[in-house]
Amino acid sequence: MSLRVDDVSKIDASKETWAIVVKVVRLWLTPSYSGSKLPSPLEMVLMDSKGCKIHASIRRTLVYRFKNQVLEGRVYQISFFGVCENDGDFRTTSHPYKVNFQIHTSVRLMANTPITGKPFTFMPLSDVVFKDPDTSFLIDVIGILTGSSGEQEFEKHEFVSRQFFFGKYVDEIVGQLASGDMTNAVVVVQFAKIKPFKGRPSIQNMYGATQILFNPAIDEAGPIREMFFEANGPAAKVICQLQDSAKLSPAEDFLKQNEGKTIEQIKDLAEKSVCVVFATVKFIPDDNSWYYPACKCNKKGYGC
């Protein structure tokens, strides 16, 4: 009996007779910290021919049944699965539901059914920093690697973690840097989480879900590299060594992290921002006001 193939966008919890043809765009085992002897749960992100993505999970007790049936990058027809709401923190997709494999779930390889859509949904780095994005979802970002710092350790709740990428991801990045082929490298970070660090948004890896790709063969890589050359010129080719921000004083960290502006540029600012001005104090008014005489825009500076 042939099943009617459904669009991933139509999946909800109304039935268990769905059948979808999807590509496994990401697959990973969830790390276990409990010491359990059972296999770790298997997590996946699936994408159909229209580019719609949905999260799928295989619980511990069923990993033995499906672990050799699903491989990353392959296309399958999957049917007779459970559906539940997609909630919680650090979701991989915006789909309101997710797929749960069950004992009777059917998985059939579709070797002659290619799905060629792009697995990435890139968020501009400027949106990460300035637009207060929803941190309950994992994101994809792309950029040029321009600097690296020494490995740092931070203690939290008696555990030591290596920020901003930790565990195997640190070793992966260090290995790529040691290869000597990282000049103007385009870097894609897939399924990363946004978390605050020292009061600013930062991008960190999420357990086994995150994937880091160096110089990927994707359409977006060329324009990103061209934009970097246009903005910085051909001289900006060497990855600089970033100063260990953990060793900076608050004042040094502020000066390092915020953009420099002239007074004239500050007068023309249309949006609220944080910036640094290097200037010479010519005089200080006798009264308590910090307005300077030439100001006609009602902007105000505060001394500290």
Backbone hydrogen bonds, N-H to C=O, Kabsch-Sander energy under -0.5 kcal/mol:
donor,donor_aa,acceptor,acceptor_aa,energy
6,D,19,A,-3.8
10,K,7,D,-1.4
11,I,8,V,-1.4
15,K,12,D,-0.6
20,I,78,I,-2.7
22,V,20,I,-0.6
22,V,76,Y,-2.6
23,K,47,M,-3.0
24,V,74,R,-2.4
25,V,23,K,-1.1
25,V,45,V,-2.0
26,R,45,V,-1.2
28,W,43,E,-2.4
30,T,41,P,-2.7
42,L,58,I,-2.3
43,E,28,W,-3.1
43,E,41,P,-0.5
44,M,56,A,-2.6
45,V,26,R,-2.2
46,L,54,I,-3.0
47,M,23,K,-2.0
48,D,52,C,-2.1
51,G,48,D,-1.9
54,I,46,L,-2.3
56,A,44,M,-2.6
57,S,99,V,-2.3
58,I,42,L,-2.7
62,L,59,R,-2.0
63,V,59,R,-0.7
63,V,60,R,-1.1
65,R,62,L,-0.8
66,F,62,L,-1.4
67,K,63,V,-2.6
69,Q,66,F,-2.1
70,V,66,F,-1.1
73,G,24,V,-3.5
74,R,71,L,-1.6
76,Y,22,V,-2.9
77,Q,108,R,-3.0
78,I,20,I,-2.9
78,I,76,Y,-0.6
79,S,106,S,-2.1
80,F,18,W,-1.6
82,G,100,N,-2.6
84,C,98,K,-2.0
86,N,96,P,-2.7
87,D,85,E,-1.0
91,R,136,S,-3.5
98,K,84,C,-2.6
99,V,55,H,-3.0
100,N,82,G,-2.8
101,F,57,S,-2.6
105,T,102,Q,-1.8
106,S,79,S,-2.4
108,R,77,Q,-2.4
110,M,75,V,-2.9
111,A,109,L,-0.6
113,T,110,M,-1.6
116,T,114,P,-0.5
123,M,140,D,-3.0
127,D,124,P,-0.9
128,V,124,P,-1.4
129,V,125,L,-1.9
130,F,126,S,-2.7
131,K,127,D,-1.6
135,T,133,P,-0.6
137,F,134,D,-1.0
138,L,91,R,-3.4
139,I,192,A,-2.9
140,D,121,T,-0.9
141,V,189,V,-2.1
143,G,187,V,-1.9
145,L,185,A,-2.7
146,T,144,I,-0.7
148,S,240,C,-2.2
152,Q,163,Q,-0.5
154,F,161,S,-2.4
156,K,159,F,-2.9
159,F,156,K,-2.0
161,S,154,F,-2.4
161,S,159,F,-0.5
163,Q,161,S,-0.6
169,Y,166,F,-1.4
170,V,167,G,-1.0
171,D,167,G,-1.1
172,E,168,K,-2.1
173,I,169,Y,-2.3
174,V,170,V,-2.7
175,G,171,D,-2.2
176,Q,172,E,-1.9
177,L,173,I,-2.5
178,A,174,V,-2.1
179,S,175,G,-0.8
179,S,176,Q,-0.7
180,G,177,L,-1.1
181,D,176,Q,-0.6
185,A,182,M,-1.5
187,V,143,G,-3.2
188,V,213,L,-2.7
189,V,141,V,-2.4
190,Q,188,V,-0.6
190,Q,211,Q,-3.2
192,A,139,I,-3.0
193,K,204,Q,-2.8
195,K,193,K,-0.6
195,K,202,S,-2.4
197,F,200,R,-3.2
200,R,197,F,-1.3
202,S,195,K,-1.9
204,Q,193,K,-2.6
204,Q,202,S,-0.5
205,N,164,F,-0.8
206,M,191,F,-0.5
207,Y,205,N,-0.6
209,A,206,M,-1.9
210,T,206,M,-1.0
211,Q,190,Q,-2.1
213,L,188,V,-2.9
213,L,211,Q,-0.5
215,N,186,V,-3.8
218,I,216,P,-1.8
221,A,218,I,-1.3
222,G,218,I,-0.6
224,I,220,E,-1.6
225,R,221,A,-2.0
226,E,222,G,-2.3
227,M,223,P,-2.5
228,F,224,I,-1.7
229,F,225,R,-2.1
230,E,226,E,-2.4
231,A,227,M,-2.0
232,N,228,F,-2.1
233,G,229,F,-3.0
236,A,233,G,-1.3
237,K,235,A,-2.1
240,C,146,T,-2.3
242,L,148,S,-3.0
242,L,240,C,-0.7
245,S,243,Q,-0.7
247,K,244,D,-1.7
248,L,245,S,-1.0
253,D,249,S,-2.9
254,F,250,P,-2.2
255,L,251,A,-2.2
256,K,252,E,-2.1
257,Q,253,D,-2.3
258,N,254,F,-1.4
259,E,274,V,-0.6
261,K,276,V,-2.9
266,I,262,T,-2.0
267,K,263,I,-1.9
268,D,264,E,-1.0
269,L,266,I,-1.3
276,V,259,E,-2.5
279,A,277,V,-0.7
282,K,280,T,-0.7
295,C,292,Y,-2.0
301,G,290,W,-0.6
